[in-house]
Amino acid sequence: MFDRLEDILIRYKEIEEELSNPNVVNDQKRYRDLMKEQSDLTDIVNKYLEYKEYKKTMEDSLLMLDEETDEEIRELAREELNESKTMISQIEEELKILLLPKDPNDDKNVIVEIRAGAGGDEAALFAAELYRMYVMYAERSNWKIDMMNLNENGIGGFKEVVFMINGKGAYSKLKYESGVHRVQRVPVTESGGRIHTSTSTVAIMPEADEVDVELDLNDCKFDVFRSSGNGGQSVNTTDSAVRLTHVPTGIVISCQDEKSQLKNKDKAIKILRSRLYELEMEKAQSAEAESRKSQIGTGDRSEKIRTYNFPQGRITDHRIKLTLHQIENVLNGDLDEIIDSLIAADQAAKLSKMQEDS
């Protein structure tokens, strides 16, 4: 591990030298690439330099204990030695996590798809609540929301909603949310007071760039139709809504949130790129099925990941056996404890696998 850290430190210093070279500054692409590489290495380098400082303090303290006879100074050296040992152990664990292979999609924006599953109107109402939860979480994180498509059921529920979250690190935080979310509660339409179980499916996809996916628009069929639902005066008066069919895969995407047909077409293409990218990722992950077992969840849309039980006021994430009795806070966007726990569990599983392989 420490040989690798030394190599990273050397590379970091090389980048610093290159960035001060006027020829590199004038080459904008090279400059951007180096800035990104430097940014990716900064946390590791800073943590390693901190480790080296504590290592030096520990060595100095040991030397002082060998050479000094003054008991007060020796006591001070012992305190510094104990503190250094504690910090060195803690930083070593942090460095192991920082050295884990980084998901190349972590810094990307995400496209979120939420669909009502089993449970009719109650499932649609739950889908709308999940949408609100992610929007509020995004607002807490200072991320921006861009609605892409919305299909309502007329009573405040969503049959389907597709939206983009724009923000650095959005995928790194939200990628664990893909799967089936289950709600248990007494629906407002239930006169007998019986608890019903309904589901909604969440899909989190990294925004795909053109370099990520090769898309031939000749493989796409576009149909236009009149928008329905909320949207002002243009609804049902112009053929602004767009239905995109990707012939090779059979993927169908409808977008009607914008008044402009061109904007709806652009959004449909953006969603298609991310869907195709997700398919490519699934192929790669199935090829590495054994390594996927070490990760928290598979990202599979059919995997039941979480239950929201209203009568007991609890949320349970089934993948890490985490139960919280703060359902209202979570549905108001306070997802930090759940997401941080999922990240920690994922990192621990990857570390364990890495140690097994080494």
Buried (B, 14 or more C-beta within 10 A) or exposed (E): EEEEBEEBBEBBEEBEEBBEEEEBEEEEEBBEEBEEBBEEBEEBBEBBEBBBBBBEBBEBBBEBBEEEEEEEEBEBBEEBBEBBBEBBEEBEEBBBBBBEEEBEBBBBBBBBBBBBBBBBBBBBBBBBBBBBBBBBBBEEBEBEBEBBBBBBBEEEBBBBBBBBBBBEEBBBBBBBBBBBBBBBBBBEEEEEEEEBBBBBBBBBBBBBEEEBBEBEEEEBEBEBEEBEEEBEEEBEEBEBBBBBBBEEEEBEBBBBBBBEBEBBBBBBBBBBBBBBBBBEBEEEBEEEEEEBEBBBBBBBBEBEBBBBBBEEEBBBBBBBEBEBEBBEBBBBBBBBBBBEBBBEBBBBBBBEBBEEEE
